[in-house]
């Protein structure tokens, strides 16, 4: 399957920027989508952004124009560039990969990285 390791979280003031990284390894040939999700305390885990193997990208409405997802296949890394951060962006951010191996779908998750935005 696929292993995912996030990094880059931290504490930042409102209006600041952070870049999250997700290093992926394992059986990566079957990955057809990679994404970033976030979960704030007491809330469900929601999609922030996703990039498909064919190149299509989706963003949550709340982050459009502020966040950018990108994938570097040479480095086996997916990034989430977060600009103009707001306190409501505070959450644990998780990297996700959807893949298909021998016709069986798999979903992999990283352990998450904390992002805290102070007002």
C-alpha beads as a LAMMPS data file, in Angstrom:
LAMMPS data file: protein, C-alpha beads

119 atoms
118 bonds

1 atom types
1 bond types

-500.0 500.0 xlo xhi
-500.0 500.0 ylo yhi
-500.0 500.0 zlo zhi

Masses

1 110.0

Atoms # bond

1 1 1 0.000 0.000 0.000
2 1 1 0.991 3.641 0.388
3 1 1 2.735 5.278 3.345
4 1 1 2.315 8.991 3.972
5 1 1 4.304 11.315 6.242
6 1 1 3.249 14.940 6.733
7 1 1 5.439 17.818 7.847
8 1 1 5.427 21.589 7.911
9 1 1 2.734 22.407 10.436
10 1 1 3.178 24.949 13.184
11 1 1 1.989 28.156 14.755
12 1 1 1.500 31.225 12.587
13 1 1 -0.238 34.572 12.930
14 1 1 -3.330 35.408 10.933
15 1 1 -2.357 36.559 7.462
16 1 1 0.762 34.424 7.442
17 1 1 1.750 31.437 5.341
18 1 1 2.762 27.822 5.805
19 1 1 3.680 25.059 3.423
20 1 1 2.763 21.499 4.287
21 1 1 4.570 18.559 2.740
22 1 1 3.453 14.960 2.378
23 1 1 6.085 12.409 1.437
24 1 1 4.596 9.256 -0.050
25 1 1 6.164 5.830 -0.531
26 1 1 5.241 2.213 -1.099
27 1 1 3.168 0.999 -4.037
28 1 1 2.619 4.436 -5.542
29 1 1 1.911 3.350 -9.101
30 1 1 -1.736 2.784 -8.257
31 1 1 -2.390 6.224 -6.787
32 1 1 -5.110 8.057 -8.652
33 1 1 -5.792 10.890 -6.221
34 1 1 -3.956 12.640 -3.415
35 1 1 -5.475 15.154 -1.089
36 1 1 -5.273 17.186 2.072
37 1 1 -8.003 17.029 4.706
38 1 1 -8.338 18.875 7.981
39 1 1 -10.103 18.266 11.240
40 1 1 -10.737 20.874 13.898
41 1 1 -11.598 19.859 17.474
42 1 1 -15.156 18.557 17.696
43 1 1 -15.669 18.691 13.942
44 1 1 -15.586 16.180 11.122
45 1 1 -12.654 15.694 8.817
46 1 1 -13.190 17.711 5.655
47 1 1 -11.487 17.831 2.279
48 1 1 -9.284 20.877 1.745
49 1 1 -7.767 20.142 -1.654
50 1 1 -7.145 17.199 -3.958
51 1 1 -5.078 16.553 -7.064
52 1 1 -5.882 13.741 -9.470
53 1 1 -3.346 11.813 -11.508
54 1 1 -4.803 13.269 -14.699
55 1 1 -4.137 16.758 -13.347
56 1 1 -7.550 17.900 -12.177
57 1 1 -7.538 19.827 -8.900
58 1 1 -10.358 20.478 -6.448
59 1 1 -10.481 22.960 -3.574
60 1 1 -12.909 23.523 -0.749
61 1 1 -14.701 26.835 -1.222
62 1 1 -13.280 28.124 2.058
63 1 1 -9.685 27.926 0.785
64 1 1 -10.030 28.857 -2.883
65 1 1 -7.634 31.626 -3.808
66 1 1 -5.577 31.123 -0.634
67 1 1 -4.329 27.515 -0.763
68 1 1 -2.511 25.723 -3.562
69 1 1 -1.979 21.968 -3.849
70 1 1 0.813 20.591 -5.977
71 1 1 2.520 17.273 -6.580
72 1 1 6.203 16.692 -7.342
73 1 1 6.502 13.175 -8.747
74 1 1 10.296 13.357 -8.836
75 1 1 10.338 13.872 -5.068
76 1 1 7.261 11.738 -4.295
77 1 1 5.833 14.659 -2.384
78 1 1 2.559 16.554 -2.331
79 1 1 2.507 20.112 -1.043
80 1 1 -0.140 22.406 0.329
81 1 1 0.845 26.056 0.177
82 1 1 -1.364 28.013 2.556
83 1 1 -1.450 31.808 2.325
84 1 1 -3.548 34.457 4.045
85 1 1 -4.201 32.070 6.902
86 1 1 -7.162 32.674 9.182
87 1 1 -7.849 31.458 12.725
88 1 1 -10.570 29.223 11.313
89 1 1 -7.899 27.335 9.368
90 1 1 -6.651 25.944 12.682
91 1 1 -6.871 22.156 12.544
92 1 1 -4.919 18.956 12.203
93 1 1 -4.117 18.515 8.534
94 1 1 -3.998 15.002 7.100
95 1 1 -2.551 13.759 3.846
96 1 1 -4.617 11.198 1.959
97 1 1 -4.028 8.922 -1.002
98 1 1 -6.616 6.921 -2.939
99 1 1 -5.184 4.076 -4.975
100 1 1 -6.270 0.940 -6.797
101 1 1 -4.213 -2.253 -6.564
102 1 1 -5.255 -5.314 -8.566
103 1 1 -8.694 -3.809 -8.891
104 1 1 -9.090 -3.211 -5.137
105 1 1 -9.410 0.370 -3.907
106 1 1 -7.332 1.514 -0.938
107 1 1 -7.286 4.711 1.085
108 1 1 -4.182 5.698 3.012
109 1 1 -3.788 8.386 5.658
110 1 1 -0.879 10.106 7.296
111 1 1 -0.777 10.807 11.021
112 1 1 -1.474 14.491 10.584
113 1 1 0.286 17.752 11.329
114 1 1 -1.079 20.515 13.545
115 1 1 -1.665 23.975 12.093
116 1 1 -2.538 26.735 14.534
117 1 1 -3.382 30.249 13.370
118 1 1 -3.456 32.933 16.048
119 1 1 -5.546 36.082 15.726

Bonds

1 1 1 2
2 1 2 3
3 1 3 4
4 1 4 5
5 1 5 6
6 1 6 7
7 1 7 8
8 1 8 9
9 1 9 10
10 1 10 11
11 1 11 12
12 1 12 13
13 1 13 14
14 1 14 15
15 1 15 16
16 1 16 17
17 1 17 18
18 1 18 19
19 1 19 20
20 1 20 21
21 1 21 22
22 1 22 23
23 1 23 24
24 1 24 25
25 1 25 26
26 1 26 27
27 1 27 28
28 1 28 29
29 1 29 30
30 1 30 31
31 1 31 32
32 1 32 33
33 1 33 34
34 1 34 35
35 1 35 36
36 1 36 37
37 1 37 38
38 1 38 39
39 1 39 40
40 1 40 41
41 1 41 42
42 1 42 43
43 1 43 44
44 1 44 45
45 1 45 46
46 1 46 47
47 1 47 48
48 1 48 49
49 1 49 50
50 1 50 51
51 1 51 52
52 1 52 53
53 1 53 54
54 1 54 55
55 1 55 56
56 1 56 57
57 1 57 58
58 1 58 59
59 1 59 60
60 1 60 61
61 1 61 62
62 1 62 63
63 1 63 64
64 1 64 65
65 1 65 66
66 1 66 67
67 1 67 68
68 1 68 69
69 1 69 70
70 1 70 71
71 1 71 72
72 1 72 73
73 1 73 74
74 1 74 75
75 1 75 76
76 1 76 77
77 1 77 78
78 1 78 79
79 1 79 80
80 1 80 81
81 1 81 82
82 1 82 83
83 1 83 84
84 1 84 85
85 1 85 86
86 1 86 87
87 1 87 88
88 1 88 89
89 1 89 90
90 1 90 91
91 1 91 92
92 1 92 93
93 1 93 94
94 1 94 95
95 1 95 96
96 1 96 97
97 1 97 98
98 1 98 99
99 1 99 100
100 1 100 101
101 1 101 102
102 1 102 103
103 1 103 104
104 1 104 105
105 1 105 106
106 1 106 107
107 1 107 108
108 1 108 109
109 1 109 110
110 1 110 111
111 1 111 112
112 1 112 113
113 1 113 114
114 1 114 115
115 1 115 116
116 1 116 117
117 1 117 118
118 1 118 119
